[in-house]
Amino acid sequence: MDFTLALAGLGVGIVVGLTGMGGGALMTPVLVLFFGVPPIAAVSSDLAASAVMKPFGGWVHARRGTVDWRLVRWLCAGSVPAAFLGVLLLRLIGDDAATQHAIKIALGIALLLAAGGLLLKSWAARRRRDDGPAPAVRPRPVPTLLVGVAGGLIVGLTSVGSGSLIVVALLALYPMLRANDLVGTDLVQAVPLVTAAALGHALFGDLQLDIAAAVLLGSIPGVLLGARISSRAPAGIVRAALVIVLTASALKLLDVPNEVVGVVVAAMLLAAAVLAVAGRARRAAVIPAQKGESAQEPASSR
């Protein structure tokens, strides 16, 4: 058992539980780049680990009520059969480098757009609370079904997208969906999706159980911890985590050097910390002012 691999699984599990995404976009490159696992074996092993890991995070969100089950049903109706089709297409076209590279670039651009969309949403929501009762979301069956189909195909081909691609599409279709509900819904819909893709790869003998077991050893406690944090955390914190993970995943998919990714992530973490401190100081200044106004009102009325 490779405990270094288990430690990597712990880190990725926390990210998946916290944001609902990042498993394939982070774990598969880690397996290939740092542990020398062949790409096809890395894809299948990551999918197998995700199929066991994500139900734990989904269970935490389901208990907290941060899952939209109507969206889950429509997404799975498209993604599960499409995941099997994606595995078959990979066998037909082979592990073509140009095809895989094109998919990675397109997904990386989509993740950057999603991060920008989350920042715009945060800016637009500055004057209203996003931690109250969830706004009513009306399902759009056909677009949601098509999102599931596209996500299933990409996952079957690359193992990337069960969280990242679906998050992008859900943000576009349902901009009023709270960040907590976005994470919970995405985690739950990903369970049958990655299970279908993992079974497809296992049928072709690509799965390496020792690698999947080592990843699971760390990722299961990691996803439980991350999901517990995200299901209880204010939406602003979850949104900030989503922006950081989306950006980091996009840069890796676009083949940006690790050093640059590290600098960008560190800068974003620093910016998030500064904004959080500034926001807390601003709220601390507003509350005494409001108390003073409320205390003066009875006196003025007399």
Secondary structure as GFF3:
##gff-version 3
##sequence-region A 1 302
A	DSSP	alpha_helix	3	19	.	.	.	ID=ss1
A	DSSP	pi_helix	23	27	.	.	.	ID=ss2
A	DSSP	alpha_helix	28	35	.	.	.	ID=ss3
A	DSSP	alpha_helix	39	64	.	.	.	ID=ss4
A	DSSP	alpha_helix	69	93	.	.	.	ID=ss5
A	DSSP	alpha_helix	97	124	.	.	.	ID=ss6
A	DSSP	alpha_helix	141	158	.	.	.	ID=ss7
A	DSSP	alpha_helix	164	173	.	.	.	ID=ss8
A	DSSP	alpha_helix	179	203	.	.	.	ID=ss9
A	DSSP	alpha_helix	209	232	.	.	.	ID=ss10
A	DSSP	alpha_helix	235	253	.	.	.	ID=ss11
A	DSSP	alpha_helix	258	301	.	.	.	ID=ss12
###
